Amino acid sequence: KDRRAGEVEVLLTLVQRNDQILPDCSQALRRRALRQLSAAGIRVETASAVRQVATDRLILEDGAPLPADLVVWATGATPPPLLKALGLPLDERGFLLTDRTLKSTADAPIFAVGDSGTIFDEQLAKAGVFAVRQGPILWENLRRVLEGDPLQSYRPQRRFLKLLNCGDGTALGEYGSIAFHGRWVWKLKDRIDTRFVEKYQTLKSGVR
């Protein structure tokens, strides 16, 4: 591009450790996402783990260099090291293991919700949609523990809406195995996000 106009050409590369992007999403959404990346001129490198980050490049696992002026490192959820020191049951990734009441499988009144916990015998993604709905169950069960009442079980939804901003006024969406894309999807995402954030801007009357 014309640098005299203050514009600089930017070359973007997406490096993905897995064999495909968005591994937890449907094939239909992956195809749409790849089309969007291609249209934006973004190069995609799959099955490429990063071994080292140098000053001006990445070194991939096979030793190949990838020039880079700026690296944005995006990872999934990982457990904090503190969890290992608590002496409580953990899953194979190091998250606190709970039963369906969100209480630790240890014989102790300790609860874990959101990304910090994993429900025994459940395969739930580390997604905020689950954490939000676990909140009221946690609050109720804390009260029940104090009063000696039976605990309530959390029942996760099996399907939920996924929305991904494309950065161009459009968004990608997925519900179950159905994928979609457009400006209306971005408007839907913006409305959902705005309403969610607005709920926490003002405390309800009587709350201190």
C-alpha positions in Angstrom: 0.0 0.0 0.0 1.0 3.7 -0.3 3.1 4.4 2.7 3.1 8.1 1.8 -0.6 8.1 2.8 0.3 6.7 6.2 -0.7 3.2 5.4 1.5 0.2 6.0 1.0 -3.2 4.5 0.3 -5.9 7.1 0.8 -9.6 6.5 -1.0 -11.8 9.0 -0.4 -15.5 9.6 -2.5 -17.7 11.9 -0.5 -20.5 13.4 -2.6 -23.4 14.8 -1.2 -26.4 16.7 -4.2 -28.6 15.8 -4.8 -30.1 12.4 -7.6 -27.6 11.8 -8.8 -24.3 13.1 -11.7 -24.1 15.6 -11.3 -27.8 16.5 -14.3 -27.6 18.9 -16.7 -26.3 16.2 -18.6 -27.9 13.3 -17.0 -28.5 9.9 -19.6 -26.1 8.5 -18.3 -23.2 10.7 -14.7 -24.1 10.0 -15.3 -23.8 6.2 -16.9 -20.4 6.6 -14.1 -19.3 8.9 -11.4 -20.4 6.4 -13.2 -18.5 3.6 -13.3 -15.3 5.7 -9.6 -15.7 6.5 -8.7 -16.3 2.9 -10.8 -13.3 1.8 -8.9 -11.1 4.3 -5.5 -12.4 3.0 -4.6 -14.2 6.2 -2.3 -17.1 5.8 -3.2 -20.2 7.9 -0.6 -22.7 9.2 -2.2 -25.7 10.9 -0.5 -28.6 12.6 2.3 -26.2 13.5 3.4 -25.9 17.1 5.6 -23.0 18.1 8.9 -24.1 19.7 10.4 -20.7 20.3 9.6 -17.0 20.1 12.6 -15.0 18.9 13.0 -11.2 18.5 12.0 -11.2 14.9 10.6 -14.6 14.2 8.9 -17.7 15.5 10.6 -21.1 15.4 8.2 -23.8 14.6 8.4 -27.3 16.0 10.0 -28.7 12.8 12.7 -26.0 13.0 11.2 -23.8 10.2 11.4 -20.0 10.9 8.4 -17.7 10.5 9.3 -14.0 10.4 7.2 -11.9 12.8 7.3 -8.3 13.9 4.5 -8.8 16.4 3.2 -12.0 18.0 -0.2 -12.3 19.6 -0.3 -15.4 21.7 -3.8 -16.8 22.2 -4.4 -19.9 24.3 -7.2 -21.9 25.8 -8.0 -22.2 29.5 -5.2 -23.5 31.7 -5.4 -24.1 35.4 -3.4 -21.8 37.7 -0.4 -23.6 39.4 -2.0 -22.9 42.8 -4.6 -25.7 42.2 -1.8 -28.3 42.4 -0.8 -27.2 45.8 -4.3 -27.5 47.3 -4.2 -31.3 47.6 -7.7 -31.7 46.0 -8.7 -34.1 43.3 -7.9 -32.7 39.8 -8.8 -33.8 36.3 -6.1 -34.9 33.8 -5.5 -31.2 32.8 -5.1 -30.0 36.3 -8.6 -28.4 36.9 -10.5 -29.0 40.2 -12.7 -32.1 39.9 -16.3 -31.6 41.0 -19.6 -33.6 41.1 -22.8 -32.2 39.5 -23.4 -30.0 42.5 -20.2 -28.2 41.6 -18.7 -29.3 44.9 -15.2 -30.9 45.0 -15.2 -34.7 44.8 -13.1 -34.5 48.0 -15.1 -34.7 51.3 -15.0 -31.0 51.9 -17.4 -28.0 51.3 -15.3 -26.6 48.5 -16.9 -25.5 45.2 -15.5 -24.8 41.7 -17.3 -23.2 38.8 -16.3 -21.8 35.4 -12.9 -22.6 34.0 -11.4 -23.6 37.4 -13.6 -26.7 37.7 -14.4 -29.8 35.7 -17.5 -31.9 36.4 -16.7 -35.6 36.7 -17.8 -37.6 33.7 -18.8 -34.5 31.7 -17.1 -33.2 28.5 -17.9 -29.5 28.7 -15.9 -26.9 26.8 -14.3 -24.1 28.9 -16.9 -21.6 27.7 -18.4 -18.6 29.5 -21.9 -19.8 28.7 -21.5 -22.6 31.2 -19.9 -20.4 33.9 -22.8 -17.9 33.7 -25.4 -20.5 34.4 -23.4 -22.2 37.1 -23.4 -18.9 39.1 -27.0 -19.2 40.5 -26.4 -22.9 41.3 -23.2 -22.0 43.2 -25.0 -19.3 45.2 -27.9 -21.6 46.1 -25.6 -24.5 47.1 -23.5 -22.2 49.4 -26.7 -21.3 51.2 -27.7 -25.0 51.4 -24.3 -26.0 52.8 -24.7 -23.5 55.6 -28.2 -24.6 56.4 -27.5 -28.3 56.0 -29.9 -28.9 53.1 -29.4 -31.2 50.1 -27.4 -29.7 47.3 -28.9 -28.8 43.9 -27.4 -30.4 40.8 -26.3 -28.3 37.8 -27.6 -29.5 34.4 -25.6 -28.0 31.5 -27.3 -27.3 28.2 -26.2 -29.5 25.4 -26.2 -26.9 22.7 -25.4 -23.2 22.8 -24.9 -20.3 20.4 -21.4 -19.5 19.3 -20.7 -16.1 17.8 -17.3 -14.9 16.3 -16.7 -11.3 15.2 -15.0 -11.1 11.8 -13.8 -7.5 12.4 -15.5 -6.2 9.2 -19.0 -5.6 10.4 -20.0 -9.2 10.1 -19.8 -12.2 12.3 -19.8 -16.0 12.1 -22.3 -18.0 14.1 -23.0 -21.6 15.0 -25.9 -23.4 16.8 -25.6 -27.2 16.9 -24.4 -28.2 13.4 -25.8 -25.1 11.7 -23.4 -22.4 10.7 -24.2 -18.9 9.5 -22.6 -15.6 8.6 -23.5 -12.0 7.9 -24.1 -8.5 9.2 -27.2 -9.6 11.1 -25.0 -12.1 13.0 -22.7 -9.2 14.1 -25.8 -7.2 15.2 -27.0 -10.1 17.2 -23.6 -10.6 18.9 -23.4 -6.9 19.6 -26.9 -6.8 21.2 -26.2 -9.9 23.3 -22.8 -8.6 24.5 -24.2 -5.1 25.2 -27.1 -6.4 27.2 -24.9 -8.7 29.2 -22.4 -5.9 30.2 -25.2 -3.5 31.0 -26.6 -5.9 33.6 -23.5 -5.3 35.7 -23.2 -1.5 35.4 -25.6 -0.6 38.1 -26.2 -2.5 41.4 -29.8 -3.4 42.1 -31.6 -1.4 44.8 -30.9 -2.6 48.3 -27.6 -4.4 47.3 -24.5 -3.2 49.1 
